[in-house]
Amino acid sequence: MTVSADDPLMIVQRTTLERQHAAFVMALSHRAHRLISVRPLDSGAASDVSGVIQTSFGGPDVLERPGSEYLYTIATDGGITVMERGQ
């Protein structure tokens, strides 16, 4: 299942719908076995890296198993390259 968990949707909750959305996302993340987050670089896109893919475990494994972080690049032809961080 895919849900939007952007900071503006999760941090500032002015309406009932926003509060319910945030509660739904948090409940899903606590029940999930695996979480995958895709986001642009905090510093903005670079010529060799477009963003970060972060994977982590949820549920009962959240504290026992570390997640992983990868960098990705979107080429002009639409191809995507994924690299381990530090390569």
N, C-alpha and C positions, 0 to 999 in steps of 0.2 A: 504494500500500500504506500502511496506517495502523498505526503502532506507538506504544506508550506509551514516552515518553522522559522521564518525570517524574524530578526529582532523586532521590527516594528509590529509584527503580528503577535509576538509573544510577550513583549515587555509592557507596552502601553495598551491597556484594554479599557476602552471607554464605553463600549456598548455590550449588551448581553451576548450578542453573536460573537464578538471578539473574546469575551471571557469564556464562553463555551468552546470556542475553537482552541484556545490555549489549554483548557482543561483536557480536551480530547487528545491533543498532540502529546501532552505530558503523560496521560494514561497509556497511550499507545507506546510511547518510548520506554515506559517502565515495564511493559509486557512483552516487548519485542525481544527476539533472540539476537538480532543483528541490526545495527543502525548504520546507514550510509548517508553522509552529508557531502554535498557538492556545492562549492562556493568559489567566487572569484578571489584572487589574491587581495589581501587587505590593503596592500600598497598600490593596487591597480595592475592591469595586465602588463606583462613584459613581453619582449619579442620572443623569448624562448619558453615562457610559462604562462598559461591562461588562468589557472586556478588550482584548487586543492580538493582532493577527494579524501575524506576521512571515514574510516570504518571503525566501529567499536561494538562491543558486545553489550547486550541489555539483559534484563531479567536477572536470574540468579548468578550469572557469570560475570556481571559487570565489574566486580572488584577483583576477580581472580584471573581474568584474561585481558591482556592489554590489546588495544586496537592498533591500527596501522594508518599511516598517512602517505598519500601519493600526490604527485604533481601531474597536471595534465596540460596538454597544448592542443589547441584547435587550429589546424592548418587552414590555409585559404581555400583548399578544395573540399573542406568539410571533414577531413580525416582527423582522428583523435589519437594522440600518443600519450600513454600513461607511463610514468617513471616513478621509481621509488625515490623518496626524498633523500637528498645527499648524493645522488648520482650525477 
